[in-house]
Amino acid sequence: MTYLRNMELFSNMPKCGRGANRYVSLLETYQYYLSQYKVAMGSLSQLVPFPLLRTEKYTAGTIPWRFPSDDPHVPTPTEISWINLLLRTIPTFKKHAEGDTSVPDAANKAETFAQRYARILEDYKKDPAGQDEPLDIFTLCRIREQILRELGFTDIFKNIKDVENTNAMSLFENVVRLNDAIEDEEKRLENLIRGIFAGNIFDLGASQLAETFSKDGVSFLATCQNLVPRPWVIDDLETFKMKWSKKSWKKASVIYHFGYSSICKGAPSAGKSEGQERIVVILAANELPSLNDVTYTELTEIISKLKGEDGCLMGVSTSNLVVANSGNDLPIIDLTGVPQELACLAKDVDLVILEGMGRGIESNLYAQFTCDSLNIAMVKHREVAEFLGARLYDCVIKYNAV
């Protein structure tokens, strides 16, 4: 959700009765969004549907949490499992909030965040229909971000992103050269795809991965070599290879999360290969920070640092590479509201790529477009694995040709 939608949400909340206490506690958040909206008026003044999206049957969320026959006041097993998942992430968020030196009294505010968010989640477990907003993954993620921002936390993962971006950029040249050295085109493409999967594994929204990374780190090359064996749970790689070999696309739009690994190890390699075929590539990143996802501003800076003195990226001109603002502030995305600028850039796209579990599986797995589309992500939550009938850390490459 973006500023306009958050403003509508808070202006419609009850001033008394059920939900009034939550309204009072979050009123400051509404005021925060109002001030931020004024600042961002130029880029977010008009939200429009993504132009290539078939909206008539579009539902942003992938996994149905309940059905019409379910009692609205009794949580379903699926709702409980997802609420518990988010409860398990609270210690990770609290830890990083405590270490945010840009926020005065960060430790106490981090504790306030943890208590407030846990209380809201527990309220939903008691009575889903008795809360101020409908229960879905968009609502729960949005509330988490709102509480953090109300308390002054704008980007609690910034320090870790900075360090890992630096580490990943140091590997960029070698990763690209190794890929370019693969002579067989189909094998080179598969290596690119595996690189994106490997970069995709780093996810601070997955509590088990966050704990693993904090102890031992995550090795990109080792992850490439140790992906779960094919066939993956959704495996359209061979079909995609065939279409890739025809070199029929002219313009691609990539809507993604791209944590540090994907940016510097998987994505630019793919962009380089596409650039060789003179494809225009639009990279659309978040407006505001969420988890360890890269933002539009950060991505612009990273690509600038990776360019050589001649303005090229590993010898390839970046004149056909465009960085765009997706207008998003969550780890998932609803494509019915994107900035008008992105819509204008994407109107003649013939390949849409949705990368990352949040944008490509938890949301938009079944989205239909008027052009070819590719969903590519790793399964990092047990709840997602159960829904798909997949293994944990299984892979999804879903190609829809039009």
C-alpha positions in Angstrom: 0.0 0.0 0.0 1.1 3.6 -0.6 0.5 6.9 1.1 -2.9 7.6 -0.4 -4.3 4.2 0.7 -2.9 4.6 4.2 -4.4 8.1 4.4 -7.8 6.6 3.5 -7.4 3.9 6.0 -6.8 6.2 8.9 -9.4 8.8 8.0 -12.0 6.0 8.0 -11.1 4.5 11.4 -13.6 4.8 14.2 -13.3 7.7 16.7 -15.1 5.8 19.5 -16.3 2.4 20.3 -14.6 -0.8 19.1 -11.2 0.0 17.7 -11.1 3.5 19.2 -8.0 2.8 21.3 -6.1 1.6 18.3 -7.3 4.7 16.4 -5.8 6.9 19.1 -2.5 5.0 19.2 -2.1 5.1 15.4 -3.3 8.7 14.9 0.3 9.9 14.9 1.0 7.4 12.1 -1.7 9.0 10.0 -0.1 12.4 10.6 3.2 10.9 9.6 1.8 9.6 6.3 0.1 12.9 5.6 3.4 14.8 6.0 5.3 12.2 3.9 2.6 12.3 1.3 3.0 16.0 0.8 6.8 15.5 0.4 6.2 12.7 -2.2 3.3 14.5 -4.0 5.2 14.7 -7.2 5.8 10.9 -7.6 2.7 9.5 -5.9 0.0 12.0 -6.8 -1.7 9.5 -9.1 -1.8 5.8 -8.6 -3.0 3.7 -11.5 -3.2 0.0 -12.3 -0.1 -1.6 -13.8 -1.0 -1.1 -17.5 -0.4 -4.7 -18.6 -2.3 -6.3 -15.7 -5.6 -8.1 -16.4 -7.5 -6.6 -13.6 -10.9 -8.2 -14.1 -10.0 -11.3 -12.0 -6.9 -9.9 -10.2 -6.4 -10.7 -6.6 -3.0 -9.5 -5.2 -2.8 -12.2 -2.5 -2.0 -15.7 -3.6 -3.0 -17.9 -0.6 -6.7 -17.8 0.4 -6.9 -17.4 4.2 -10.6 -18.1 4.5 -13.7 -18.9 2.5 -17.2 -17.3 2.6 -18.6 -20.2 4.6 -16.0 -19.7 7.4 -17.2 -18.0 10.6 -15.8 -14.4 10.4 -15.2 -14.2 14.1 -13.2 -17.5 14.3 -9.7 -17.6 12.8 -9.1 -20.3 10.3 -6.1 -22.6 10.6 -4.4 -20.8 7.7 -4.9 -17.4 9.4 -3.5 -18.7 12.7 -0.4 -20.2 11.0 0.4 -16.9 9.2 -0.2 -14.8 12.4 2.2 -17.1 14.2 4.7 -16.7 11.4 4.7 -13.0 11.9 4.9 -13.4 15.6 8.1 -15.3 15.1 9.6 -12.5 13.2 9.2 -9.9 16.0 12.5 -10.8 17.8 14.4 -10.1 14.5 12.7 -6.8 14.0 13.2 -5.8 17.6 16.9 -6.7 17.5 17.5 -4.5 14.5 15.4 -1.7 15.8 17.4 -1.7 19.1 20.5 -1.2 17.1 19.2 1.8 15.1 21.5 4.6 16.3 19.5 7.2 14.3 16.5 6.8 16.7 16.8 8.2 20.3 15.9 5.8 23.0 15.9 3.0 20.4 15.9 0.1 22.9 12.7 1.2 24.7 11.0 2.1 21.4 11.9 -1.3 20.0 10.3 -2.9 23.0 7.2 -0.8 22.4 7.1 -1.9 18.8 7.4 -5.6 19.8 4.6 -5.4 22.4 2.2 -3.3 20.3 2.6 -5.5 17.2 2.3 -8.7 19.2 -0.9 -7.4 20.9 -2.5 -6.6 17.5 -1.6 -10.0 16.1 -3.1 -11.7 19.2 -6.2 -9.6 18.8 -6.7 -10.9 15.3 -6.3 -14.5 16.6 -9.1 -13.9 19.1 -11.6 -12.3 16.6 -10.5 -11.6 13.0 -13.7 -9.7 12.2 -13.6 -7.6 15.3 -10.6 -5.6 14.3 -10.3 -2.3 12.4 -9.1 -3.9 9.1 -9.7 -7.1 7.2 -7.2 -9.9 8.0 -4.8 -10.6 5.2 -1.1 -10.5 4.6 -1.2 -6.9 3.2 -2.9 -5.7 6.4 -0.5 -7.4 8.8 2.6 -6.2 6.9 1.3 -2.7 6.6 0.5 -2.5 10.4 4.0 -3.6 11.2 5.6 -0.9 9.0 3.2 1.7 10.4 4.1 1.0 14.0 7.9 1.1 13.2 7.5 4.4 11.4 5.3 5.9 14.1 8.1 5.2 16.5 10.7 6.8 14.3 12.2 3.7 12.7 12.4 4.3 9.0 14.9 1.7 7.9 16.0 -0.7 10.7 18.0 -2.9 8.3 20.0 -0.1 6.8 23.3 -0.9 8.4 23.2 -4.6 7.5 22.1 -3.7 3.9 25.1 -1.3 3.6 27.6 -3.9 4.7 26.2 -6.7 2.6 25.8 -4.4 -0.5 29.5 -3.6 -0.2 30.4 -7.3 0.2 28.3 -8.3 -2.8 29.5 -5.6 -5.1 33.0 -6.9 -4.5 31.9 -10.2 -6.0 30.0 -8.7 -8.9 32.8 -8.7 -11.5 33.8 -12.3 -10.9 30.3 -13.6 -10.9 29.6 -11.9 -14.3 32.8 -13.1 -15.8 32.2 -16.7 -14.7 28.8 -16.6 -16.2 30.0 -15.0 -19.5 32.6 -17.9 -19.8 29.8 -20.4 -20.2 29.6 -20.9 -24.0 26.4 -22.9 -24.2 23.5 -20.3 -24.2 21.0 -22.5 -22.4 23.5 -23.4 -19.7 24.4 -19.8 -19.3 20.7 -18.9 -18.8 20.2 -21.6 -16.2 23.3 -20.4 -14.4 21.7 -16.9 -14.3 18.4 -18.3 -13.0 20.3 -20.2 -10.3 22.2 -17.1 -9.4 18.9 -15.2 -8.8 17.6 -18.1 -6.7 20.8 -18.0 -4.6 20.6 -14.3 -4.1 16.9 -14.6 -3.3 17.6 -16.8 -0.2 18.7 -13.9 2.0 15.5 -12.8 3.7 15.2 -11.2 7.1 11.4 -11.7 7.0 12.1 -15.5 7.3 13.0 -16.0 11.0 15.0 -19.2 10.4 17.1 -17.6 7.6 17.6 -14.5 9.6 19.0 -16.5 12.5 21.2 -18.6 10.2 22.6 -15.5 8.5 23.4 -13.7 11.8 25.5 -16.8 13.0 27.2 -18.1 9.9 26.4 -15.8 6.9 25.1 -17.0 3.6 27.5 -18.1 0.8 26.3 -17.2 -2.6 28.4 -19.7 -4.5 27.6 -22.5 -2.1 23.9 -21.7 -2.3 24.1 -21.8 -6.2 25.6 -25.3 -5.9 23.2 -26.6 -3.3 19.8 -25.5 -4.6 17.2 -28.3 -4.2 17.3 -30.6 -7.2 15.0 -30.2 -10.2 12.3 -30.5 -11.0 11.3 -27.6 -8.8 7.8 -27.2 -7.4 6.9 -25.0 -10.4 9.5 -25.6 -13.1 8.9 -23.9 -16.5 12.7 -23.4 -17.0 12.8 -25.5 -20.2 9.9 -23.6 -21.8 11.5 -20.3 -20.8 14.8 -21.4 -22.3 13.1 -22.1 -25.6 11.5 -18.6 -25.7 14.7 -17.0 -24.6 16.6 -18.5 -27.5 14.2 -16.8 -29.9 15.2 -13.4 -28.6 11.7 -12.0 -29.2 11.4 -9.6 -26.3 12.1 -5.9 -26.8 11.3 -4.5 -23.4 11.2 -6.1 -20.0 9.9 -4.8 -16.6 11.3 -6.4 -13.5 9.3 -5.8 -10.3 11.2 -7.2 -7.4 12.6 -7.2 -3.9 16.3 -7.8 -4.8 18.1 -7.9 -1.5 21.8 -7.3 -1.7 22.6 -10.8 -3.2 20.1 -10.6 -6.0 21.2 -7.1 -7.0 24.9 -7.7 -7.2 25.1 -11.4 -8.0 22.0 -12.5 -10.0 20.2 -9.5 -11.5 22.9 -7.5 -13.1 24.2 -10.6 -14.9 20.7 -11.2 -16.3 20.4 -7.5 -17.3 23.8 -7.7 -19.0 22.8 -10.7 -21.1 19.5 -9.1 -22.0 21.3 -5.8 -22.8 23.4 -7.7 -25.4 20.2 -8.3 -27.3 19.3 -4.6 -27.0 16.4 -5.2 -24.7 15.2 -2.2 -22.6 15.1 -3.3 -19.0 13.1 -1.5 -16.3 14.0 -2.3 -12.7 11.2 -1.3 -10.4 12.1 -1.0 -6.7 10.4 0.0 -3.5 9.6 3.6 -2.7 10.3 3.1 1.0 12.4 0.5 3.0 10.8 -2.8 4.0 12.7 -5.7 5.5 16.1 -5.8 3.7 14.6 -5.1 0.3 16.4 -2.6 -1.8 14.8 0.8 -2.4 14.6 2.9 -5.6 17.2 5.3 -4.2 19.6 2.5 -3.1 19.4 0.7 -6.4 20.2 3.9 -8.3 23.3 4.4 -6.1 24.4 0.8 -6.4 24.2 0.7 -10.2 26.1 4.0 -10.3 28.9 2.5 -8.2 29.1 -0.6 -10.4 29.5 1.4 -13.6 32.9 1.9 -15.1 34.5 5.2 -16.1 32.9 4.7 -19.5 29.4 4.5 -18.0 29.2 0.8 -18.9 28.3 -2.1 -16.7 30.9 -4.9 -17.3 31.5 -3.6 -20.8 27.8 -3.2 -21.7 26.1 0.1 -22.1 23.4 0.9 -19.5 21.5 3.3 -21.9 18.7 0.7 -22.0 18.6 0.1 -18.3 16.0 2.2 -16.4 15.5 2.3 -12.6 12.0 3.1 -11.6 10.0 3.6 -8.4 7.3 1.0 -7.8 5.6 3.2 -5.3 5.5 0.3 -2.8 6.4 0.2 0.9 5.8 -3.5 1.7 7.6 -6.8 1.0 4.6 -7.8 -1.2 2.9 -5.7 -3.9 -0.6 -4.9 -5.1 -0.4 -4.0 -8.8 -3.7 -2.2 -8.9 -1.9 0.9 -7.6 1.5 2.0 -9.1 2.9 5.4 -9.8 1.9 6.9 -13.1 5.5 7.2 -14.1 6.0 3.5 -13.9 2.8 2.9 -15.8 4.0 5.1 -18.6 7.4 3.3 -18.7 5.8 -0.1 -18.8 2.9 0.4 -21.2 4.8 -1.2 -24.1 6.6 -3.9 -22.1 6.5 -7.4 -23.6 7.9 -9.3 -20.6 7.0 -8.8 -16.9 9.3 -10.4 -14.3 8.1 -10.7 -10.7 11.1 -11.6 -8.5 11.2 -12.7 -4.9 8.9 -14.7 -2.7 6.8 -11.7 -1.5 6.2 -10.2 -5.0 6.3 -13.4 -7.0 4.7 -16.1 -4.8 2.9 -14.7 -1.7 1.4 -12.1 -4.1 0.9 -12.2 -7.8 1.6 -15.9 -8.4 -1.6 -16.1 -10.4 -1.6 -12.6 -11.8 -2.4 -12.5 -15.5 -0.9 -10.0 -17.9 -1.5 -9.0 -21.5 2.2 -9.9 -22.2 4.5 -12.7 -21.3 5.3 -13.0 -17.6 7.8 -14.8 -15.4 7.6 -15.4 -11.6 10.9 -16.4 -10.1 11.5 -17.0 -6.3 12.6 -19.3 -3.6 10.1 -20.8 -1.1 11.4 -19.7 2.3 8.3 -20.0 4.6 6.9 -23.4 5.6 3.4 -21.9 5.2 4.2 -21.2 1.5 5.7 -24.6 1.1 2.6 -26.3 2.5 0.3 -24.4 0.2 2.4 -25.2 -2.9 3.1 -28.8 -1.9 6.8 -27.9 -2.0 10.0 -28.5 -0.1 11.4 -25.7 2.0 13.8 -23.7 -0.1 12.2 -25.2 -3.2 12.2 -23.0 -6.3 9.5 -21.4 -8.5 10.0 -20.4 -12.1 6.6 -19.9 -13.6 6.5 -18.7 -17.2 3.2 -17.6 -18.8 3.4 -16.9 -22.6 0.8 -14.8 -24.3 
